[in-house]
Structure formats: structure tokens, C-alpha cells
Amino acid sequence: MNTMLARFLGGVLAAAPAGGLPDPPKVPHSNWFWMPNSASNFAAATDGMFDALMWISAVCMLGVAAAIGYFCWRYRATSREANEAAESQEDHSNALEITWSIIPLFVVIGVFVVGFKQFVDLRSPPRAAYEVHATGQRWKWGFEYPEGLTHPELHVAMGKDVRILIQSVDVIHSLYIPEMRVKMDAVPGRYTELWFRPTQEGTFPIYCAEYCGTSHSDMLSRVVVHSPEAFQAWVAEEIRKIESMPLVELGELTYNQAGCSTCHSLDGSAKVGPSFKGVFGRQEKIFGAGTLTVDENYIRESILEPQAKLVEGFPPAMPTFKGQLSDRRILGLVEFIKGPASTGEPVVKAAAPGGPVPGSPAPDSPVPGSPASGSPVPAPPAPGSQGANPAAPSADPKGGQQ
Amino acid sequence: MTSPSATADVLAPPAESESDNYLTHDKGILSWLLTLDHKRIGVMYLMCVMGAFLLGGVFALLIRTELLTPGRTIVEHDTYNQLFTLHGAVMVFLVIIPGIPAALGNFVLPLQLGAKDVAFPRLNLASWYLWMIGASFLVVSLVTNAADTGWTFYTPYSTTTTTSVIPALFGAFILGFSSIFTGLNFITTMHKLRPPGMTWFRMPLFLWALYSTAVIQVLATPVLAITLLMLIVERFIGIGIFDPALGGDPVLFQHFFWFYSHPAVYIMIVPAFGVVSEIIAVFSRKRIFGYKFIALSSVAIAILGFLVWGHHMFVSGQSVLAGTIFSGITFLIAIPTAIKVFNWITTMYKGRIHLDTPMLYALFFLWVFSIGGLTGIFLGVMSLDVHLHDTYFVVAHFHYVMMGGAVTAFFGGLHYWWPKMFGRMYDEKWGRTACGLLFVGLNLTFFPQFILGTRGMPRRYYNYLVEFQPLHQLSSMGAYLMGISFVIVAVYLLRSLRKGEPAPANPWGSNTLEWRTVSPPPYYNFHDTPEVVEGPYEYADWVYDKRIRGYVRKASDAS
């Protein structure tokens, strides 16, 4: 029905296993009526508070319903003509007023105090926490790890405190991980933070919770909780992969990871920006500056200074990637756009040297031999070979989303 | 009763007022557009508000239809974003804020005071024109390239998006002045035009509610005006106030915005408290329980409402200390709110309850507003709010309060005062049926949204995970049912204008002053200024008369 979602769910729920590393288990949806799965140290407290309030509310509503129902039946008037007077005109009782003021007051004070303590916990990351920088940008998340790796997904180690320092490069976003019960706005011009300690291995969705425009609802990613050993292996593997990857493949990976795919299609359909199909060597009308031929330098300039020469008919929506992409990645993008993206041919994979990467989201269809059960024997896709980024699901042709 | 004049009004209405009422006093479109009569202004407001309600309702149904499936159902991303923005802006600024005060309040307030009009009739008309101008700006924004910022206009999105935000902002700016004018007028009227004998504590609770509302309107709305103006200035000439790219602070906008918009929530719901207080007392044939507690709790809510805006910002990066203070004061508001609900329910105890349509709406209100209020406590707990903030739980919560509270009370009030406004009775059976359908529809629409929210579905999402689809579809079904119910209401109300039975002066046996003049009221409202010698909820002297299908006051002056 919806390939974007199918892909996303495929990615989330059937995470690809990888070269000998244990795969984060598939986590079925929570079967609790209210809350999603509990995967962090905060879930117990938050859910406990929710439960307590739920029961208090249920008792209150039962009382309201019972009183209304009983009074309507017991004191019903037979007809207007009967002119029945009320049984009583009693209209005040200070004792009652005080009672029903004081009792709720104590209840809410109790709730407030507990909520306050829980909130202080939520906002007090341990000093020794592993730190990841998260960057929100229309419409993708990026996570920068202390080892020097940038990745569109949040990978963390089971049982290890992780502190996420959040920033935004454009408008306000909000990093929301329901299974961890954490959320924090990404505000341009300042850092915010959140922390948690994963308590369940698995793969869970990340959302943007603060409205940020066109593709707000596609600004998704996922958090992958590995065992500590698998996490270390994953980081090492990702770094090695990027360093040794052929340029075109690095370009495609970057296309999917850096958010290019959100606005630039590969199938010729116009999105927020021009499609990459056939773009290289094409004559483009430039807003206020005649025409030019798209060449390597124009691509590079458009990545670093996107507002300098705008193709007519498209809004000045693109953020700069200056300082965010390494020279090698920019070169990779140039090669990718010049080659496969322009011609529409698939990227020719070099033999994947080190096998696949754990946690690379499964592409459109589950890879044969990589069932969700976490079989250790992978038949992996080459790294970054396909729409590997659930945060940029619009990599699909437009029609594919529908 | 020592006021023969007031009694005489009911027993022997002046013969000429049968033919000459405010609806027939003058003829022609200009007699409406240039009228200074509060009743006509109220009716004009009512028509416009209902028109806006239809518009906002259509947007709501389009949104719910789009959400039947993830991905595209009927519209594209951007259109969807514009739809929810317009739905919010229209419903908040054009429907709920003016709904009870400007439409019902304009009509009822001077009548409940036994007065001829509000203190400043020209200001009153001006406020209607401002409403029309503000609404036109919103419509202009609609037909050009409608804003897609959400009704909250958060920066820096709102200062950078390419849609026509400025007309929408300017519309809201002007609507704010309309609201301020109404508030000023009401405060002055209640201070200066109360009839002889009507002390503050003999005022109907509807007036107390309108008074509290008016105070908030006058004090809070200017802040919105300034904020929107700053936003316009930033967009227009690039002065950096909110946009960090220009050296501004985006969170500052949220503070300014919620400094108005949280009190605005009480502008929307406090008048509803007033309507419900009236209805429950009248239809229980019993004095309202805890009059002073209900009256003063509105005032308490109005004051406390100014100090809690930061609870919209627990995850905005606001400091823990600030969050704690805002959370604490937020919980205090639960107390006056709880007091009201308990007093209303106790009023029914040992009463004589007539379950006519207005009363059904009041009971409907008690249920949904209690849910809305209790879920507010969930959101006031900072730790839980971290999980629930900006999810469908919030959407469900404020729709239970705004739709289930304010709009339900508005419709209750509309049914309660309809005979007085237009001199016709509507079809009671259809009234009860539609109210019942609406109750089912509302709960079906919004209850599933609580579950969506706790399970992690963020709000303002065009696209969503398939696991959420059944709940979304349930919610959409409820929305369609509500749509059908409102069509039924429109049909039987409009039909009553032509075919309804003539309404008696006092069909419900109320003791507030508006029911002591004929229905519809004459142009001058009252033959003589009524004198008040007792509270507004004394029903012993009102006796049902089968011949006129309404209540008359006992001739004896026993009380």
C-alpha cells in the first residue's frame, strides 16, 4: 500500500543482520493498550505515573458518570405540567467545598512532586555518558559519534548511558523516541540535550515531533540498540566502510544519508528541488543569471552555496552543506550525480570488501537469508547500496509513496 | 416579589411587542449592517461564527479523510499542512474565541442585566466589523497561498516559509482587537448597567464567566497583537527578533505566543462554564450549588491562567526551574476546575431534572470536559509530558476541552437561548437525537487519539506508520458522524425559523431577566427596567402554563 512505510517498517522491524555480528532482535509492537515498548531506564517511572493518573482519572470519571446517571434517574421530572419543585433548595456547604478542594489539592501536590523528581532525572545526564551529537535539518536527522562517524541513525549500546546533544541548522525540530520516553526540541542557535540508558536490544523509530514543514512526517530515523560488543564492531565497520568505499558508492550513500533524497528525486519527478535524472550536462535556466550547463563545479557550488545560482522554478529552500560533508563525500556526490543519478543506471558495486554493516536498514524487500529472526548468516546488500536511509524515505519516486 | 413591573411584563406583555420585535423593528440590509442593537449584532456574529464553523469543519473533515491512509489519500503534503493550519486558525480565532462571548454573550448580556444595550453600542458594532475584516484576511491567505505554519506560527519556520503568513498574521492581529473591544464593552456594561437590586452576587453566573473572560481578553490579547506585529516586522523588513539567523531567539516567540494563547484557552472555556451553570440550574429546578465558589473560581482561573504559559514548553529547552514553577501553578488550576464540576453535579442532587436538549448538552459537557480536564493533569506532569508533548494525546486533550467543552457548551447555549433569540421552538426530538449522535461522534473521534498519542504518534503528521491506521480510521469515522450531527442541527434549527412553534417568553422556567421579556425581545428589550430582589436561581415562583407552553410567574408577590 505504501512503499515508503513498508520500507521504513522493513527497516525498523527486520533489521538486517550482518557479518557475524548479532543482530538487534526484532521487537514486535507493544501489546499494552496504551504505551509502546519500554526500552529505556525512564520507561518504568513514566509509565508508572501514567498508570497512576489513569486509575485516578478512571475513578473520577466513574464517579461523574454514576452521579449524573443516578441523579438523572432518581430526580427525573415527570413533565413540565406537573410543576414539581426540587426536593431541596440547599445551595451551599462549606464543608463540602473544602473537602472537594483539599483532596484534589493533595493529590495534585503528590503528582507534582513525583513528576518533578522524574523530570530532574530526565534532565540530569550522568557525567560519564557516551555522547552523540544529533543534528536536525529539514527533513532528516544526522548523528555524529565521538569516533568520527556521521550516520543517519542512532546506534547505541545496551545498558550504557547515552547523552545526545541536539542542534538544528534551520527551524525547530524535536527528537522523539517513544520507546525511550524521551523527547527534546532541536532549536537553531543553541544546544539542547537528552539522555537515556537503553534497557532492551532492538530497533525503534525516531520521529520529529515539532512541525517543520513539508516532509515533517517523513523526518524519521531509528535507534538501534546493540550489545556493547556489537556496538563497537558496528562503529568500526561503518568507519572502515566509508574510508574504503568507491567514490560513486560513497556518493550514493551520502545522497541517502545527508538528506539529498528528500528533495531531489532520481526518477525525473520534481520535488522541492530539481530531479537528478539527466541533470549532468543539461542546460539549466538560472534565476536572474541566464543559463548554464551543469558541470562538476556547479554541483559542488550548489552543495556548498546553494543560493548562489538557483534553477528557475524552485524555491531557495536548500541549506548549505559547508562544513558538514567531507571533501571526499562531496566528490562522491559529484561522481554519483554525474554518473548513475544522471543516467538512471544502478550503481555498479565494487566487491564489498568487508561484508555488510550491521544495522544497515533493510532495503525495500527483506534480503534473502536475512530474516527478521536474526539469522547470523547474512546475504547482505553491499553497504549503502540501496535506499539505506529510512530518514529519507522520499528517495522513492514520488508515486512510490502512495 | 416586590417588583410589579417585572411581573407585569410576563403576565401581560404589551400588545404591540407581539408584532414589533428587534427582528422586525427595521427592515432592509442596512438596518442590520448599521445597527447598534446588541441583539442584532449578536445575531450577525452568530451567523458569521456559524459560517466560520462550517469552514473549519470542512477543513477538519478533509484532514480526517487524508488520514484514512498513510501517505497520500486525497491531498499532498503541503496542502495537508495548510489544511491543519487553517482548521486551527479558523476554529480558534473565528469560532471559539468569539463564539460564546460575541455571539451569545452580545445577545444575552444586556438582557440578563435588564439593560437596553451594552455600554458602548458603537464599539460593539466596530468589533463586529473588525471581526469581518480579520476574517477576510484569513480568507485572503486561504485563496492565495495559505499559511502552513500551524495556528501557533512558531518561529523560525513562520519567518522563513514561502506561504502567505503575513495575511494570516494580520488577520489574527485584527481579530485580537475585535476581541478586546468586546471585552472592554462587557466589563463596562457589567460595572455600570446593572439594574437596581442586582448586586455582584446576584448576577447570573453566565455574567461572572463573561466578566472573567473579558478581563483576560483585555489584558492578554494586546500581547498577542504585539507578538504578531513583531513577527510581521521580522518577515517584512528582516529585523531579528525571533530568527536566530538574524540574531533573534526562536524560543522567545513561544513565550510571547503562549503568554497570550494560554489565557486564550480560558477565553474559550470560561464562557462555557457560564452557560453550563445557567443550564444545569434551570433544568434541575434548583438553586445552583456553591454560587460564590463557581463565580470566584472563574476569576481564580482567569488569574492563574496568566502564570502557566510555560507548560507548553517543557521540552523546548526551558530550564528545569522554570518548568517546575509552571508545572506547579498548572496543577493549581485543577482545583477551581474541580470545584466547578463538583458544584454542578451537586446542583442536580435533589433537583427536578428535565432532560431537554440544552440539559443534554450540559451533561455532555460535564463528561467530555471532565475527560479533557483530567488529561490536562497528565500533560502538566513534566516527566509524562516529555513523552506526550506534541503527540496525538495533546490533540485529543485540547479537542476534548475546546470541541467537547467550549463548542458543546456553545451549542447548549444556542439551544437554550434559541427560543429567546428567534421566538421559535425547534424540534425537541431532533435536538436530542443530534446531541446523542454528537456525543458518540465526539468520543469516537477523539478517544482513539489518546491511544495514538501514548503509543507515540506525533501530531501534524501527514504520513504515519501502518500500525496507527486502525485508530486513525476509527477517529475519522467519528469525525464523519459529528459532521452528520451538525448538519442535522443546522437543518432543524433553520427549519424552526419558519415552521417552529412560537416560543413563549419563558419556555424553560428560568429566573434570569432575559426571560422576563417576550420572545423575541422588543427593540428596547424591556418595557420598564426590571428590579432585582433575589438571586438568579429562584424557581419557586415560576409555574408552567400549558396553554402557552411556557412558564409564568405567580401573580402573588409572596416572595
Chai-1 contact restraints between the chains, C-beta under 6 A:
chainA,res_idxA,chainB,res_idxB,connection_type,confidence,min_distance_angstrom,max_distance_angstrom,comment,restraint_id
A,N2,B,P70,contact,1.0,0.0,6.0,A-B,restraint_1
A,N2,B,G71,contact,1.0,0.0,6.0,A-B,restraint_2
A,L5,B,P70,contact,1.0,0.0,6.0,A-B,restraint_3
A,L5,B,V466,contact,1.0,0.0,6.0,A-B,restraint_4
A,H29,B,E467,contact,1.0,0.0,6.0,A-B,restraint_5
A,W34,B,T454,contact,1.0,0.0,6.0,A-B,restraint_6
A,M35,B,T454,contact,1.0,0.0,6.0,A-B,restraint_7
A,P36,B,R455,contact,1.0,0.0,6.0,A-B,restraint_8
A,P36,B,G456,contact,1.0,0.0,6.0,A-B,restraint_9
A,T46,B,S383,contact,1.0,0.0,6.0,A-B,restraint_10
A,T46,B,L384,contact,1.0,0.0,6.0,A-B,restraint_11
A,T46,B,H387,contact,1.0,0.0,6.0,A-B,restraint_12
A,M49,B,V381,contact,1.0,0.0,6.0,A-B,restraint_13
A,M49,B,L384,contact,1.0,0.0,6.0,A-B,restraint_14
A,F50,B,L384,contact,1.0,0.0,6.0,A-B,restraint_15
A,L53,B,F378,contact,1.0,0.0,6.0,A-B,restraint_16
A,S57,B,L374,contact,1.0,0.0,6.0,A-B,restraint_17
A,V64,B,S370,contact,1.0,0.0,6.0,A-B,restraint_18
A,A67,B,I345,contact,1.0,0.0,6.0,A-B,restraint_19
A,I68,B,L363,contact,1.0,0.0,6.0,A-B,restraint_20
A,F71,B,M348,contact,1.0,0.0,6.0,A-B,restraint_21
A,F71,B,Y349,contact,1.0,0.0,6.0,A-B,restraint_22
A,C72,B,I353,contact,1.0,0.0,6.0,A-B,restraint_23
A,Y75,B,G351,contact,1.0,0.0,6.0,A-B,restraint_24
A,Y75,B,I353,contact,1.0,0.0,6.0,A-B,restraint_25
A,R76,B,I353,contact,1.0,0.0,6.0,A-B,restraint_26
A,A77,B,R352,contact,1.0,0.0,6.0,A-B,restraint_27
A,A77,B,I353,contact,1.0,0.0,6.0,A-B,restraint_28
A,A77,B,H354,contact,1.0,0.0,6.0,A-B,restraint_29
A,R80,B,Y544,contact,1.0,0.0,6.0,A-B,restraint_30
A,E81,B,Y544,contact,1.0,0.0,6.0,A-B,restraint_31
A,E81,B,K546,contact,1.0,0.0,6.0,A-B,restraint_32
A,N83,B,V543,contact,1.0,0.0,6.0,A-B,restraint_33
A,N83,B,Y544,contact,1.0,0.0,6.0,A-B,restraint_34
A,E84,B,R352,contact,1.0,0.0,6.0,A-B,restraint_35
A,A86,B,R285,contact,1.0,0.0,6.0,A-B,restraint_36
A,A86,B,K286,contact,1.0,0.0,6.0,A-B,restraint_37
A,A86,B,G351,contact,1.0,0.0,6.0,A-B,restraint_38
A,A86,B,R352,contact,1.0,0.0,6.0,A-B,restraint_39
A,E87,B,K350,contact,1.0,0.0,6.0,A-B,restraint_40
A,S88,B,K350,contact,1.0,0.0,6.0,A-B,restraint_41
A,Q89,B,R287,contact,1.0,0.0,6.0,A-B,restraint_42
A,D91,B,R287,contact,1.0,0.0,6.0,A-B,restraint_43
A,D91,B,F289,contact,1.0,0.0,6.0,A-B,restraint_44
A,H92,B,G290,contact,1.0,0.0,6.0,A-B,restraint_45
A,E97,B,G290,contact,1.0,0.0,6.0,A-B,restraint_46
A,E97,B,F293,contact,1.0,0.0,6.0,A-B,restraint_47
A,W100,B,F342,contact,1.0,0.0,6.0,A-B,restraint_48
A,S101,B,I335,contact,1.0,0.0,6.0,A-B,restraint_49
A,S101,B,I339,contact,1.0,0.0,6.0,A-B,restraint_50
A,P104,B,I335,contact,1.0,0.0,6.0,A-B,restraint_51
A,P104,B,A338,contact,1.0,0.0,6.0,A-B,restraint_52
A,L105,B,I335,contact,1.0,0.0,6.0,A-B,restraint_53
A,V108,B,F331,contact,1.0,0.0,6.0,A-B,restraint_54
A,V108,B,A334,contact,1.0,0.0,6.0,A-B,restraint_55
A,V111,B,V381,contact,1.0,0.0,6.0,A-B,restraint_56
A,F112,B,G328,contact,1.0,0.0,6.0,A-B,restraint_57
A,F112,B,F331,contact,1.0,0.0,6.0,A-B,restraint_58
A,G115,B,V381,contact,1.0,0.0,6.0,A-B,restraint_59
A,G115,B,M382,contact,1.0,0.0,6.0,A-B,restraint_60
A,G115,B,S383,contact,1.0,0.0,6.0,A-B,restraint_61
A,F116,B,T324,contact,1.0,0.0,6.0,A-B,restraint_62
A,Q118,B,S383,contact,1.0,0.0,6.0,A-B,restraint_63
A,F119,B,M382,contact,1.0,0.0,6.0,A-B,restraint_64
A,F119,B,S383,contact,1.0,0.0,6.0,A-B,restraint_65
A,L122,B,S383,contact,1.0,0.0,6.0,A-B,restraint_66
A,L122,B,V386,contact,1.0,0.0,6.0,A-B,restraint_67
A,R123,B,V320,contact,1.0,0.0,6.0,A-B,restraint_68
A,V171,B,P156,contact,1.0,0.0,6.0,A-B,restraint_69
A,V171,B,Y157,contact,1.0,0.0,6.0,A-B,restraint_70
A,I172,B,P250,contact,1.0,0.0,6.0,A-B,restraint_71
A,P178,B,G456,contact,1.0,0.0,6.0,A-B,restraint_72
A,R181,B,H387,contact,1.0,0.0,6.0,A-B,restraint_73
A,K183,B,V315,contact,1.0,0.0,6.0,A-B,restraint_74
A,K183,B,V386,contact,1.0,0.0,6.0,A-B,restraint_75
A,M184,B,V315,contact,1.0,0.0,6.0,A-B,restraint_76
A,D185,B,V315,contact,1.0,0.0,6.0,A-B,restraint_77
A,D185,B,S316,contact,1.0,0.0,6.0,A-B,restraint_78
A,D185,B,G317,contact,1.0,0.0,6.0,A-B,restraint_79
A,V187,B,G317,contact,1.0,0.0,6.0,A-B,restraint_80
A,P188,B,P244,contact,1.0,0.0,6.0,A-B,restraint_81
A,G189,B,P244,contact,1.0,0.0,6.0,A-B,restraint_82
A,T192,B,G317,contact,1.0,0.0,6.0,A-B,restraint_83
A,Y207,B,P458,contact,1.0,0.0,6.0,A-B,restraint_84
A,A209,B,D390,contact,1.0,0.0,6.0,A-B,restraint_85
A,A209,B,P458,contact,1.0,0.0,6.0,A-B,restraint_86
A,Y211,B,G150,contact,1.0,0.0,6.0,A-B,restraint_87
A,Y211,B,R460,contact,1.0,0.0,6.0,A-B,restraint_88
A,T214,B,H77,contact,1.0,0.0,6.0,A-B,restraint_89
A,T214,B,D78,contact,1.0,0.0,6.0,A-B,restraint_90
A,S217,B,Y461,contact,1.0,0.0,6.0,A-B,restraint_91
A,S217,B,Y462,contact,1.0,0.0,6.0,A-B,restraint_92
A,S217,B,N463,contact,1.0,0.0,6.0,A-B,restraint_93
A,D218,B,N463,contact,1.0,0.0,6.0,A-B,restraint_94
A,P315,B,T162,contact,1.0,0.0,6.0,A-B,restraint_95
A,Q401,B,G71,contact,1.0,0.0,6.0,A-B,restraint_96
A,Q402,B,G71,contact,1.0,0.0,6.0,A-B,restraint_97
A,Q402,B,R72,contact,1.0,0.0,6.0,A-B,restraint_98
